[in-house]
Amino acid sequence: MARQERDEPPDSASGAIVLAAGRGERMRSEIPKVLHTVGGVPLIRRVLTAVRAAGFKDVIVVVGAESDAVRAALPPDVRAVVQPQPRGTGDAVRVGLEQLDTRVRNLVVVGGDTPLVTSQTLREVAGHVPPATVAMATAMLERPTGYGRVILDERGNVARVVEEVYATGDERDTQLVNGMIFAFDVPWLASALPRIGPAPNGELYLTALVAEARQGGCTVRAVKVQDPREVLGVNTRAELAVAEAVVRERVTSRLMEAGVSLVDPASTFVDESVVIGQDVVIHPQCYLRGETVVGDGCVLGPGTEVIDSRIGRNVRIWWSVVEGADVGPRVQIGPYSRIRPSTTIEADVTVGSFAEIKNSLVGAGTQMHHFGYLGDAEVGPGVNIGAGAITVNYDGVVKHRTVIGARAFVGSDTMLVAPVTIGEEAMTGAGSVVTRNVPAGGRVVGVPARPIPSRRNQKPALPTEG
């Protein structure tokens, strides 16, 4: 029997409805179920990414009555329609179908809580309609509890779908389950929806369309998913954790194939959006989030979190947090340091233990080996920041800038009370409280800091007669 190739992208007459109106009561959360995240991405966004990658043009998301948060999370090119009352998946499809582009003839329906579905599976299911009137994803599960069971006829097509609550003993023993990914011939669907009746609980089930199709002599094709995890629906926190583990496994496998060494993949957490170069070594308990980019040859961890940051080549970071920063090549950070947003660290800088840097530029080759704080600062190249030195950037009302010139020496326990400028090659003595600008080559000590003769101005001592 001829049919469209399974891996062929849908044409302009194909559309998709994503079901996101469920309350998700078993999540026990004030957050809508489809906004819980897997791999740093909301469930609904993961499904929509797969739908878009599969090539479906007209995409509609059916949301519940109290759905402002869900609608706010949707991409601008996706339409949301409201299911006023939670009357089941069949009714949700009816609501979506009313808003579908009238040119659509092939429709895929997928749950917004199935974050592991791939674009390939969506295309494959859609590729069976036509010739079939209905196609549905199925999967073999060792533990099918919670899923509707799929009963096949002698030709391998779907004979019926039985919701678990209504299944007999033999039907419950069936391991072939409903993956809740359907494809429909749209003209047939529009005519069939008004004919399906409610289940005993009053809801209209999408699976009732299978019985309607069979009664009308139509073919319902079973499309077996090779990776049964794709049909995992997230209804509980435990299922959310399972989905998270699957995504993490996919990511870590891809990274290792691309030339990244993971000392312990099971304790490595990398968002799919993260880009990592070759010959990077990642130790246990590392978390790479958001739009992070890591250059070749870096060594990260153990115990490192990097969020929305760009890390240059051959950087070493361990037991530290870097967020919203741009880190140049050959930088060393840690242990136990924090690099906060809007910070740029240039090449060959060392940031040692218990240091914090925020909204600052740190010039190439600068050394900050021990605990200290740089906030709202501009530090030139080759500067030495002594242990315990801090920029006092906040006066209780406004935050002020500190500028430290190239090759300056900031002594241990120095307090730089902003706004203040330390000139090139200037020095501050240990424990100084600097409240005024220090000129290039100048030296200050004390509380408050006062100038002492500059090394530049000192004449060499004359030899004494002996």
C-alpha positions as a Markdown table, in Angstrom:
| # | Residue | x | y | z |
|---|---|---|---|---|
| 1 | Met | 0.0 | 0.0 | 0.0 |
| 2 | Ala | 1.6 | 3.3 | -1.1 |
| 3 | Arg | 2.1 | 6.0 | 1.5 |
| 4 | Gln | 4.2 | 9.1 | 2.2 |
| 5 | Glu | 7.8 | 8.4 | 3.2 |
| 6 | Arg | 8.2 | 8.3 | 6.9 |
| 7 | Asp | 11.1 | 10.7 | 7.1 |
| 8 | Glu | 9.7 | 13.2 | 4.6 |
| 9 | Pro | 9.0 | 16.6 | 6.2 |
| 10 | Pro | 5.3 | 17.6 | 6.3 |
| 11 | Asp | 4.0 | 19.8 | 3.5 |
| 12 | Ser | 2.2 | 23.1 | 3.8 |
| 13 | Ala | -1.1 | 21.2 | 4.3 |
| 14 | Ser | 0.2 | 19.8 | 7.6 |
| 15 | Gly | -0.5 | 21.2 | 11.1 |
| 16 | Ala | -0.1 | 20.3 | 14.7 |
| 17 | Ile | -2.1 | 20.7 | 17.9 |
| 18 | Val | -0.2 | 20.6 | 21.2 |
| 19 | Leu | -2.4 | 19.8 | 24.3 |
| 20 | Ala | -1.4 | 21.9 | 27.3 |
| 21 | Ala | -4.7 | 22.4 | 29.1 |
| 22 | Gly | -4.2 | 19.8 | 31.8 |
| 23 | Arg | -4.1 | 20.9 | 35.4 |
| 24 | Gly | -1.2 | 18.7 | 36.4 |
| 25 | Glu | -2.6 | 18.1 | 39.9 |
| 26 | Arg | -0.3 | 15.2 | 40.6 |
| 27 | Met | 2.7 | 17.6 | 40.3 |
| 28 | Arg | 1.4 | 19.3 | 43.5 |
| 29 | Ser | 2.7 | 22.6 | 42.3 |
| 30 | Glu | 1.5 | 26.2 | 41.7 |
| 31 | Ile | 3.5 | 26.1 | 38.5 |
| 32 | Pro | 1.5 | 24.8 | 35.5 |
| 33 | Lys | 2.7 | 21.3 | 34.6 |
| 34 | Val | 4.0 | 22.2 | 31.1 |
| 35 | Leu | 6.2 | 25.0 | 32.6 |
| 36 | His | 8.2 | 22.6 | 34.7 |
| 37 | Thr | 11.7 | 22.3 | 33.2 |
| 38 | Val | 13.8 | 19.4 | 31.8 |
| 39 | Gly | 17.3 | 20.3 | 31.0 |
| 40 | Gly | 16.6 | 23.9 | 31.7 |
| 41 | Val | 13.8 | 24.1 | 29.2 |
| 42 | Pro | 10.0 | 24.1 | 30.0 |
| 43 | Leu | 8.2 | 20.9 | 28.9 |
| 44 | Ile | 6.0 | 22.8 | 26.4 |
| 45 | Arg | 9.0 | 24.5 | 24.8 |
| 46 | Arg | 10.7 | 21.2 | 24.2 |
| 47 | Val | 7.6 | 19.8 | 22.5 |
| 48 | Leu | 7.2 | 22.9 | 20.4 |
| 49 | Thr | 10.9 | 22.7 | 19.4 |
| 50 | Ala | 10.3 | 19.1 | 18.1 |
| 51 | Val | 7.1 | 20.2 | 16.3 |
| 52 | Arg | 8.8 | 23.1 | 14.6 |
| 53 | Ala | 11.9 | 20.9 | 13.7 |
| 54 | Ala | 9.5 | 18.4 | 12.1 |
| 55 | Gly | 8.3 | 21.0 | 9.7 |
| 56 | Phe | 4.7 | 21.6 | 10.7 |
| 57 | Lys | 3.6 | 25.0 | 9.6 |
| 58 | Asp | 0.3 | 25.8 | 11.5 |
| 59 | Val | 0.8 | 25.1 | 15.2 |
| 60 | Ile | -1.8 | 25.6 | 17.9 |
| 61 | Val | -1.5 | 25.1 | 21.6 |
| 62 | Val | -4.6 | 24.4 | 23.6 |
| 63 | Val | -4.4 | 25.8 | 27.1 |
| 64 | Gly | -6.7 | 25.9 | 30.1 |
| 65 | Ala | -8.8 | 28.7 | 31.3 |
| 66 | Glu | -6.2 | 30.0 | 33.8 |
| 67 | Ser | -3.2 | 29.9 | 31.4 |
| 68 | Asp | -1.6 | 33.3 | 31.4 |
| 69 | Ala | 1.7 | 31.9 | 32.5 |
| 70 | Val | 1.6 | 29.2 | 29.8 |
| 71 | Arg | 0.7 | 31.7 | 27.1 |
| 72 | Ala | 3.5 | 34.0 | 28.1 |
| 73 | Ala | 6.0 | 31.2 | 27.7 |
| 74 | Leu | 5.0 | 30.4 | 24.1 |
| 75 | Pro | 7.0 | 31.6 | 21.1 |
| 76 | Pro | 5.4 | 34.5 | 19.3 |
| 77 | Asp | 4.7 | 32.5 | 16.2 |
| 78 | Val | 2.5 | 29.9 | 18.0 |
| 79 | Arg | -1.2 | 30.5 | 18.6 |
| 80 | Ala | -2.9 | 29.6 | 21.9 |
| 81 | Val | -6.6 | 28.8 | 22.2 |
| 82 | Val | -8.4 | 28.3 | 25.4 |
| 83 | Gln | -10.4 | 25.2 | 26.4 |
| 84 | Pro | -12.9 | 26.8 | 28.7 |
| 85 | Gln | -13.7 | 23.6 | 30.7 |
| 86 | Pro | -11.4 | 20.6 | 31.2 |
| 87 | Arg | -13.6 | 18.2 | 29.3 |
| 88 | Gly | -10.8 | 15.8 | 28.1 |
| 89 | Thr | -8.3 | 15.5 | 25.3 |
| 90 | Gly | -11.0 | 14.9 | 22.7 |
| 91 | Asp | -12.7 | 18.2 | 23.5 |
| 92 | Ala | -9.3 | 19.9 | 23.5 |
| 93 | Val | -8.7 | 18.8 | 20.0 |
| 94 | Arg | -12.1 | 20.0 | 19.0 |
| 95 | Val | -11.2 | 23.5 | 20.4 |
| 96 | Gly | -7.9 | 23.5 | 18.5 |
| 97 | Leu | -9.4 | 22.2 | 15.3 |
| 98 | Glu | -11.8 | 25.2 | 15.2 |
| 99 | Gln | -8.9 | 27.5 | 14.9 |
| 100 | Leu | -6.8 | 25.5 | 12.5 |
| 101 | Asp | -5.9 | 26.8 | 9.1 |
| 102 | Thr | -8.6 | 25.4 | 6.8 |
| 103 | Arg | -6.0 | 24.3 | 4.3 |
| 104 | Val | -4.5 | 21.8 | 6.7 |
| 105 | Arg | -5.3 | 18.2 | 5.7 |
| 106 | Asn | -2.9 | 16.3 | 7.9 |
| 107 | Leu | -2.9 | 17.0 | 11.6 |
| 108 | Val | -0.5 | 15.7 | 14.4 |
| 109 | Val | -1.7 | 15.9 | 18.0 |
| 110 | Val | 0.8 | 15.6 | 20.8 |
| 111 | Gly | 0.8 | 16.3 | 24.5 |
| 112 | Gly | 2.6 | 19.3 | 25.8 |
| 113 | Asp | 3.9 | 17.1 | 28.7 |
| 114 | Thr | 6.0 | 14.7 | 26.5 |
| 115 | Pro | 9.4 | 16.4 | 26.5 |
| 116 | Leu | 11.3 | 13.5 | 25.0 |
| 117 | Val | 9.5 | 13.3 | 21.7 |
| 118 | Thr | 11.7 | 13.8 | 18.7 |
| 119 | Ser | 10.9 | 15.5 | 15.4 |
| 120 | Gln | 11.7 | 12.3 | 13.6 |
| 121 | Thr | 9.0 | 10.4 | 15.5 |
| 122 | Leu | 6.5 | 13.2 | 14.7 |
| 123 | Arg | 7.3 | 13.0 | 11.0 |
| 124 | Glu | 7.1 | 9.3 | 11.0 |
| 125 | Val | 3.6 | 9.2 | 12.6 |
| 126 | Ala | 2.4 | 11.9 | 10.3 |
| 127 | Gly | 3.8 | 10.0 | 7.3 |
| 128 | His | 1.2 | 7.3 | 7.7 |
| 129 | Val | -1.7 | 9.6 | 7.0 |
| 130 | Pro | -2.7 | 9.0 | 4.3 |
| 131 | Pro | -3.1 | 6.2 | 3.4 |
| 132 | Ala | -4.3 | 5.5 | 7.0 |
| 133 | Thr | -7.1 | 7.7 | 8.4 |
| 134 | Val | -5.5 | 7.7 | 11.9 |
| 135 | Ala | -2.0 | 6.8 | 13.0 |
| 136 | Met | -0.8 | 6.7 | 16.6 |
| 137 | Ala | 2.6 | 6.2 | 18.2 |
| 138 | Thr | 2.9 | 3.0 | 20.3 |
| 139 | Ala | 5.6 | 1.7 | 22.5 |
| 140 | Met | 6.5 | -1.4 | 24.4 |
| 141 | Leu | 6.9 | -0.7 | 28.1 |
| 142 | Glu | 8.1 | -3.2 | 30.7 |
| 143 | Arg | 6.0 | -1.4 | 33.3 |
| 144 | Pro | 3.0 | 0.1 | 31.5 |
| 145 | Thr | 1.2 | 1.3 | 34.6 |
| 146 | Gly | -0.6 | 4.6 | 33.9 |
| 147 | Tyr | -0.8 | 4.2 | 30.2 |
| 148 | Gly | -3.7 | 3.2 | 27.9 |
| 149 | Arg | -3.2 | -0.3 | 26.4 |
| 150 | Val | -3.2 | -0.8 | 22.6 |
| 151 | Ile | -4.8 | -3.9 | 21.2 |
| 152 | Leu | -3.8 | -4.8 | 17.6 |
| 153 | Asp | -5.8 | -6.8 | 15.0 |
| 154 | Glu | -4.5 | -9.7 | 13.0 |
| 155 | Arg | -3.0 | -7.2 | 10.4 |
| 156 | Gly | -1.0 | -5.3 | 13.0 |
| 157 | Asn | -3.3 | -2.3 | 12.9 |
| 158 | Val | -4.9 | -0.8 | 16.0 |
| 159 | Ala | -8.1 | -2.6 | 16.9 |
| 160 | Arg | -8.8 | -0.6 | 20.1 |
| 161 | Val | -7.3 | 1.5 | 22.8 |
| 162 | Val | -8.3 | 0.7 | 26.4 |
| 163 | Glu | -7.7 | 3.3 | 29.2 |
| 164 | Glu | -6.1 | 1.6 | 32.1 |
| 165 | Val | -8.9 | 2.3 | 34.5 |
| 166 | Tyr | -11.3 | 0.3 | 32.2 |
| 167 | Ala | -8.9 | -2.5 | 31.2 |
| 168 | Thr | -9.6 | -6.1 | 32.0 |
| 169 | Gly | -6.9 | -8.4 | 33.5 |
| 170 | Asp | -5.7 | -9.6 | 30.1 |
| 171 | Glu | -5.7 | -6.1 | 28.7 |
| 172 | Arg | -3.7 | -4.8 | 31.6 |
| 173 | Asp | -1.0 | -7.5 | 30.9 |
| 174 | Thr | -0.5 | -6.0 | 27.5 |
| 175 | Gln | 2.8 | -4.0 | 27.3 |
| 176 | Leu | 2.0 | -2.1 | 24.1 |
| 177 | Val | 0.8 | 1.3 | 25.2 |
| 178 | Asn | -0.6 | 4.5 | 23.7 |
| 179 | Gly | 2.1 | 7.1 | 23.2 |
| 180 | Met | -0.4 | 9.9 | 22.9 |
| 181 | Ile | 1.0 | 11.1 | 19.6 |
| 182 | Phe | -1.6 | 10.9 | 16.9 |
| 183 | Ala | -2.0 | 11.9 | 13.2 |
| 184 | Phe | -5.4 | 12.4 | 11.7 |
| 185 | Asp | -6.9 | 13.0 | 8.3 |
| 186 | Val | -8.5 | 16.4 | 9.1 |
| 187 | Pro | -11.7 | 16.2 | 7.0 |
| 188 | Trp | -12.4 | 12.8 | 8.7 |
| 189 | Leu | -11.5 | 14.2 | 12.1 |
| 190 | Ala | -13.9 | 17.2 | 11.7 |
| 191 | Ser | -16.7 | 14.8 | 10.9 |
| 192 | Ala | -15.9 | 12.3 | 13.6 |
| 193 | Leu | -15.4 | 14.5 | 16.7 |
| 194 | Pro | -19.1 | 15.3 | 17.1 |
| 195 | Arg | -19.9 | 11.6 | 17.1 |
| 196 | Ile | -17.8 | 10.5 | 20.0 |
| 197 | Gly | -19.5 | 10.2 | 23.3 |
| 198 | Pro | -18.1 | 11.0 | 26.8 |
| 199 | Ala | -16.5 | 8.4 | 29.0 |
| 200 | Pro | -18.1 | 7.5 | 32.4 |
| 201 | Asn | -16.3 | 10.4 | 34.0 |
| 202 | Gly | -17.9 | 12.8 | 31.6 |
| 203 | Glu | -14.7 | 13.5 | 29.6 |
| 204 | Leu | -14.2 | 13.1 | 25.9 |
| 205 | Tyr | -11.1 | 11.0 | 25.3 |
| 206 | Leu | -9.1 | 11.4 | 22.2 |
| 207 | Thr | -8.7 | 7.6 | 22.0 |
| 208 | Ala | -12.5 | 7.3 | 21.4 |
| 209 | Leu | -11.6 | 8.4 | 17.9 |
| 210 | Val | -9.9 | 5.0 | 17.4 |
| 211 | Ala | -13.2 | 3.2 | 18.0 |
| 212 | Glu | -15.0 | 5.6 | 15.7 |
| 213 | Ala | -12.5 | 5.1 | 12.9 |
| 214 | Arg | -12.7 | 1.3 | 13.2 |
| 215 | Gln | -16.5 | 1.3 | 13.2 |
| 216 | Gly | -16.4 | 3.3 | 10.0 |
| 217 | Gly | -14.0 | 0.8 | 8.4 |
| 218 | Cys | -11.0 | 3.1 | 8.5 |
| 219 | Thr | -7.4 | 2.1 | 9.1 |
| 220 | Val | -5.7 | 3.0 | 12.4 |
| 221 | Arg | -2.0 | 2.5 | 11.9 |
| 222 | Ala | 0.2 | 1.6 | 14.9 |
| 223 | Val | 3.6 | 3.3 | 14.6 |
| 224 | Lys | 6.0 | 1.6 | 17.0 |
| 225 | Val | 8.5 | 4.1 | 18.6 |
| 226 | Gln | 12.0 | 2.6 | 18.7 |
| 227 | Asp | 12.9 | 4.4 | 21.9 |
| 228 | Pro | 9.9 | 4.0 | 24.2 |
| 229 | Arg | 11.2 | 6.8 | 26.4 |
| 230 | Glu | 9.9 | 9.3 | 23.8 |
| 231 | Val | 6.3 | 8.7 | 24.8 |
| 232 | Leu | 7.0 | 9.4 | 28.5 |
| 233 | Gly | 4.4 | 11.8 | 29.8 |
| 234 | Val | 5.3 | 13.9 | 32.8 |
| 235 | Asn | 2.5 | 13.8 | 35.4 |
| 236 | Thr | 4.5 | 13.5 | 38.6 |
| 237 | Arg | 7.8 | 14.8 | 40.1 |
| 238 | Ala | 9.2 | 11.3 | 39.8 |
| 239 | Glu | 8.4 | 11.2 | 36.0 |
| 240 | Leu | 10.0 | 14.7 | 35.7 |
| 241 | Ala | 13.2 | 13.3 | 37.2 |
| 242 | Val | 13.2 | 10.4 | 34.8 |
| 243 | Ala | 12.8 | 12.8 | 31.8 |
| 244 | Glu | 15.7 | 14.9 | 33.2 |
| 245 | Ala | 17.9 | 11.8 | 33.4 |
| 246 | Val | 17.1 | 10.9 | 29.8 |
| 247 | Val | 17.9 | 14.3 | 28.5 |
| 248 | Arg | 21.1 | 14.4 | 30.5 |
| 249 | Glu | 22.1 | 11.0 | 29.0 |
| 250 | Arg | 21.4 | 12.3 | 25.5 |
| 251 | Val | 23.5 | 15.4 | 26.0 |
| 252 | Thr | 26.4 | 13.6 | 27.6 |
| 253 | Ser | 26.5 | 11.0 | 24.9 |
| 254 | Arg | 26.6 | 13.7 | 22.2 |
| 255 | Leu | 29.4 | 15.6 | 24.0 |
| 256 | Met | 31.6 | 12.5 | 24.4 |
| 257 | Glu | 31.1 | 11.7 | 20.7 |
| 258 | Ala | 32.2 | 15.2 | 19.9 |
| 259 | Gly | 35.5 | 15.0 | 21.8 |
| 260 | Val | 34.6 | 16.0 | 25.3 |
| 261 | Ser | 35.9 | 13.9 | 28.2 |
| 262 | Leu | 33.4 | 13.4 | 31.1 |
| 263 | Val | 35.0 | 11.9 | 34.2 |
| 264 | Asp | 31.6 | 10.8 | 35.5 |
| 265 | Pro | 28.7 | 11.4 | 33.0 |
| 266 | Ala | 26.1 | 10.6 | 35.7 |
| 267 | Ser | 27.1 | 13.5 | 37.8 |
| 268 | Thr | 27.6 | 16.0 | 34.9 |
| 269 | Phe | 24.7 | 18.3 | 34.2 |
| 270 | Val | 24.8 | 20.2 | 30.9 |
| 271 | Asp | 21.9 | 22.0 | 29.2 |
| 272 | Glu | 21.3 | 21.2 | 25.6 |
| 273 | Ser | 21.9 | 24.9 | 24.7 |
| 274 | Val | 25.5 | 24.7 | 25.9 |
| 275 | Val | 28.3 | 24.6 | 23.3 |
| 276 | Ile | 31.6 | 22.9 | 24.3 |
| 277 | Gly | 34.8 | 22.6 | 22.3 |
| 278 | Gln | 37.1 | 19.6 | 21.8 |
| 279 | Asp | 39.5 | 18.2 | 24.4 |
| 280 | Val | 37.5 | 19.7 | 27.3 |
| 281 | Val | 37.6 | 17.7 | 30.5 |
| 282 | Ile | 34.7 | 18.0 | 32.8 |
| 283 | His | 35.0 | 16.5 | 36.3 |
| 284 | Pro | 32.1 | 15.4 | 38.5 |
| 285 | Gln | 29.5 | 17.8 | 39.9 |
| 286 | Cys | 29.7 | 20.4 | 37.1 |
| 287 | Tyr | 26.6 | 22.3 | 36.0 |
| 288 | Leu | 26.7 | 24.1 | 32.7 |
| 289 | Arg | 23.6 | 26.2 | 32.0 |
| 290 | Gly | 21.9 | 28.4 | 29.5 |
| 291 | Glu | 23.8 | 30.0 | 26.7 |
| 292 | Thr | 27.3 | 29.0 | 27.9 |
| 293 | Val | 30.1 | 28.4 | 25.4 |
| 294 | Val | 33.3 | 26.6 | 26.5 |
| 295 | Gly | 36.4 | 26.8 | 24.4 |
| 296 | Asp | 38.8 | 24.0 | 23.5 |
| 297 | Gly | 41.1 | 22.5 | 26.0 |
| 298 | Cys | 39.4 | 23.7 | 29.2 |
| 299 | Val | 39.3 | 21.8 | 32.4 |
| 300 | Leu | 36.2 | 22.3 | 34.5 |
| 301 | Gly | 35.5 | 21.1 | 38.0 |
| 302 | Pro | 35.0 | 19.3 | 40.1 |
| 303 | Gly | 32.2 | 21.3 | 41.7 |
| 304 | Thr | 31.8 | 24.1 | 39.1 |
| 305 | Glu | 28.7 | 25.9 | 37.8 |
| 306 | Val | 28.9 | 28.0 | 34.7 |
| 307 | Ile | 25.8 | 30.0 | 33.6 |
| 308 | Asp | 25.3 | 32.0 | 30.5 |
| 309 | Ser | 29.0 | 32.6 | 30.1 |
| 310 | Arg | 31.7 | 32.5 | 27.4 |
| 311 | Ile | 34.8 | 30.6 | 28.5 |
| 312 | Gly | 37.9 | 30.9 | 26.3 |
| 313 | Arg | 40.4 | 28.2 | 25.4 |
| 314 | Asn | 42.5 | 26.3 | 28.0 |
| 315 | Val | 40.7 | 27.8 | 31.0 |
| 316 | Arg | 40.8 | 26.0 | 34.4 |
| 317 | Ile | 37.8 | 26.5 | 36.8 |
| 318 | Trp | 37.2 | 24.4 | 39.9 |
| 319 | Trp | 34.9 | 24.6 | 42.9 |
| 320 | Ser | 33.6 | 28.0 | 41.6 |
| 321 | Val | 30.6 | 29.7 | 40.1 |
| 322 | Val | 30.7 | 31.8 | 36.9 |
| 323 | Glu | 27.6 | 33.6 | 35.8 |
| 324 | Gly | 27.0 | 36.0 | 32.9 |
| 325 | Ala | 30.8 | 36.5 | 32.4 |
| 326 | Asp | 33.2 | 36.6 | 29.5 |
| 327 | Val | 36.4 | 34.7 | 30.5 |
| 328 | Gly | 39.5 | 34.9 | 28.2 |
| 329 | Pro | 42.0 | 32.2 | 27.4 |
| 330 | Arg | 44.3 | 30.5 | 29.9 |
| 331 | Val | 42.5 | 32.0 | 32.9 |
| 332 | Gln | 42.5 | 30.1 | 36.2 |
| 333 | Ile | 39.5 | 30.5 | 38.6 |
| 334 | Gly | 39.2 | 28.8 | 42.0 |
| 335 | Pro | 38.8 | 27.1 | 44.2 |
| 336 | Tyr | 35.7 | 28.7 | 45.9 |
| 337 | Ser | 35.4 | 31.9 | 43.8 |
| 338 | Arg | 32.4 | 33.6 | 42.3 |
| 339 | Ile | 32.4 | 35.5 | 39.1 |
| 340 | Arg | 29.1 | 37.5 | 38.8 |
| 341 | Pro | 27.3 | 39.0 | 35.8 |
| 342 | Ser | 28.8 | 41.6 | 33.5 |
| 343 | Thr | 32.3 | 40.7 | 34.3 |
| 344 | Thr | 35.1 | 40.4 | 31.6 |
| 345 | Ile | 38.3 | 38.6 | 32.6 |
| 346 | Glu | 41.0 | 38.9 | 30.0 |
| 347 | Ala | 43.7 | 36.4 | 29.1 |
| 348 | Asp | 46.1 | 34.8 | 31.6 |
| 349 | Val | 44.4 | 36.1 | 34.7 |
| 350 | Thr | 44.5 | 34.2 | 38.0 |
| 351 | Val | 41.6 | 34.4 | 40.4 |
| 352 | Gly | 42.4 | 32.3 | 43.4 |
| 353 | Ser | 40.4 | 31.1 | 46.4 |
| 354 | Phe | 37.5 | 33.0 | 47.9 |
| 355 | Ala | 37.4 | 35.9 | 45.4 |
| 356 | Glu | 34.3 | 37.6 | 44.1 |
| 357 | Ile | 34.2 | 39.8 | 41.0 |
| 358 | Lys | 31.1 | 41.7 | 39.8 |
| 359 | Asn | 30.5 | 44.0 | 36.8 |
| 360 | Ser | 34.2 | 44.5 | 36.3 |
| 361 | Leu | 36.9 | 44.4 | 33.6 |
| 362 | Val | 40.0 | 42.5 | 34.7 |
| 363 | Gly | 43.0 | 43.1 | 32.4 |
| 364 | Ala | 45.3 | 40.5 | 31.0 |
| 365 | Gly | 47.8 | 38.9 | 33.4 |
| 366 | Thr | 46.3 | 40.4 | 36.6 |
| 367 | Gln | 46.8 | 38.3 | 39.7 |
| 368 | Met | 44.2 | 38.0 | 42.5 |
| 369 | His | 45.4 | 34.9 | 44.3 |
| 370 | His | 43.5 | 35.2 | 47.6 |
| 371 | Phe | 40.2 | 36.3 | 49.0 |
| 372 | Gly | 39.0 | 39.7 | 47.9 |
| 373 | Tyr | 36.2 | 41.6 | 46.1 |
| 374 | Leu | 36.2 | 43.6 | 42.9 |
| 375 | Gly | 32.8 | 45.3 | 42.2 |
| 376 | Asp | 32.2 | 47.9 | 39.4 |
| 377 | Ala | 35.9 | 48.1 | 38.7 |
| 378 | Glu | 38.1 | 48.5 | 35.7 |
| 379 | Val | 41.5 | 46.8 | 36.3 |
| 380 | Gly | 44.3 | 47.2 | 33.9 |
| 381 | Pro | 46.8 | 44.5 | 32.8 |
| 382 | Gly | 49.4 | 43.1 | 35.0 |
| 383 | Val | 47.9 | 44.3 | 38.3 |
| 384 | Asn | 48.5 | 42.5 | 41.6 |
| 385 | Ile | 45.5 | 42.4 | 44.0 |
| 386 | Gly | 46.7 | 41.5 | 47.4 |
| 387 | Ala | 44.8 | 39.2 | 49.9 |
| 388 | Gly | 41.8 | 40.8 | 51.4 |
| 389 | Ala | 41.7 | 43.9 | 49.1 |
| 390 | Ile | 38.2 | 45.1 | 48.2 |
| 391 | Thr | 36.6 | 47.9 | 46.2 |
| 392 | Val | 34.1 | 49.7 | 48.4 |
| 393 | Asn | 31.7 | 50.5 | 45.6 |
| 394 | Tyr | 28.4 | 51.3 | 47.3 |
| 395 | Asp | 27.8 | 54.3 | 49.5 |
| 396 | Gly | 24.3 | 53.3 | 50.6 |
| 397 | Val | 22.7 | 55.1 | 47.7 |
| 398 | Val | 24.8 | 54.8 | 44.5 |
| 399 | Lys | 27.3 | 52.3 | 43.3 |
| 400 | His | 30.6 | 53.9 | 42.1 |
| 401 | Arg | 33.4 | 52.8 | 39.8 |
| 402 | Thr | 37.0 | 52.0 | 40.7 |
| 403 | Val | 39.8 | 52.3 | 38.2 |
| 404 | Ile | 43.1 | 50.5 | 38.7 |
| 405 | Gly | 45.9 | 51.3 | 36.2 |
| 406 | Ala | 48.2 | 48.8 | 34.5 |
| 407 | Arg | 50.8 | 47.1 | 36.7 |
| 408 | Ala | 49.5 | 48.7 | 39.9 |
| 409 | Phe | 50.2 | 46.9 | 43.2 |
| 410 | Val | 47.2 | 46.8 | 45.6 |
| 411 | Gly | 48.5 | 45.7 | 49.0 |
| 412 | Ser | 46.8 | 43.2 | 51.3 |
| 413 | Asp | 43.6 | 44.4 | 53.1 |
| 414 | Thr | 43.4 | 47.6 | 51.0 |
| 415 | Met | 40.0 | 49.3 | 50.9 |
| 416 | Leu | 39.5 | 51.3 | 47.7 |
| 417 | Val | 36.6 | 53.6 | 48.5 |
| 418 | Ala | 34.9 | 54.4 | 45.1 |
| 419 | Pro | 34.9 | 56.6 | 43.2 |
| 420 | Val | 38.6 | 56.3 | 43.1 |
| 421 | Thr | 41.4 | 55.9 | 40.5 |
| 422 | Ile | 44.7 | 54.1 | 41.2 |
| 423 | Gly | 47.2 | 55.2 | 38.5 |
| 424 | Glu | 49.6 | 53.0 | 36.5 |
| 425 | Glu | 52.3 | 51.3 | 38.6 |
| 426 | Ala | 51.0 | 52.9 | 41.8 |
| 427 | Met | 51.1 | 51.1 | 45.1 |
| 428 | Thr | 49.0 | 50.9 | 48.2 |
| 429 | Gly | 50.3 | 49.7 | 51.5 |
| 430 | Ala | 48.8 | 46.9 | 53.4 |
| 431 | Gly | 45.7 | 47.9 | 55.3 |
| 432 | Ser | 45.3 | 51.2 | 53.5 |
| 433 | Val | 41.9 | 52.9 | 53.2 |
| 434 | Val | 42.2 | 54.8 | 49.9 |
| 435 | Thr | 39.6 | 57.6 | 49.5 |
| 436 | Arg | 41.5 | 59.8 | 47.0 |
| 437 | Asn | 43.0 | 59.2 | 43.6 |
| 438 | Val | 46.6 | 58.0 | 43.5 |
| 439 | Pro | 48.7 | 59.2 | 40.6 |
| 440 | Ala | 50.7 | 57.0 | 38.3 |
| 441 | Gly | 53.7 | 55.7 | 40.2 |
| 442 | Gly | 52.4 | 57.0 | 43.5 |
| 443 | Arg | 52.5 | 55.2 | 46.8 |
| 444 | Val | 50.0 | 55.6 | 49.6 |
| 445 | Val | 49.7 | 54.0 | 53.1 |
| 446 | Gly | 47.6 | 54.5 | 56.2 |
| 447 | Val | 44.0 | 55.2 | 57.3 |
| 448 | Pro | 43.1 | 57.3 | 55.5 |
| 449 | Ala | 45.8 | 56.6 | 53.0 |
| 450 | Arg | 48.4 | 59.3 | 52.5 |
| 451 | Pro | 51.2 | 59.6 | 49.9 |
| 452 | Ile | 54.7 | 58.7 | 50.7 |
| 453 | Pro | 57.7 | 59.3 | 48.4 |
| 454 | Ser | 57.4 | 57.5 | 45.1 |
| 455 | Arg | 60.0 | 55.0 | 44.0 |
| 456 | Arg | 60.1 | 57.0 | 40.8 |
| 457 | Asn | 61.2 | 60.1 | 42.7 |
| 458 | Gln | 63.7 | 58.5 | 45.1 |
| 459 | Lys | 67.3 | 59.2 | 44.4 |
| 460 | Pro | 69.7 | 56.3 | 44.9 |
| 461 | Ala | 71.6 | 56.5 | 48.2 |
| 462 | Leu | 75.1 | 57.7 | 47.9 |
| 463 | Pro | 77.8 | 55.3 | 49.2 |
| 464 | Thr | 79.2 | 56.3 | 52.6 |
| 465 | Glu | 82.9 | 56.4 | 53.4 |
| 466 | Gly | 84.0 | 53.6 | 55.5 |
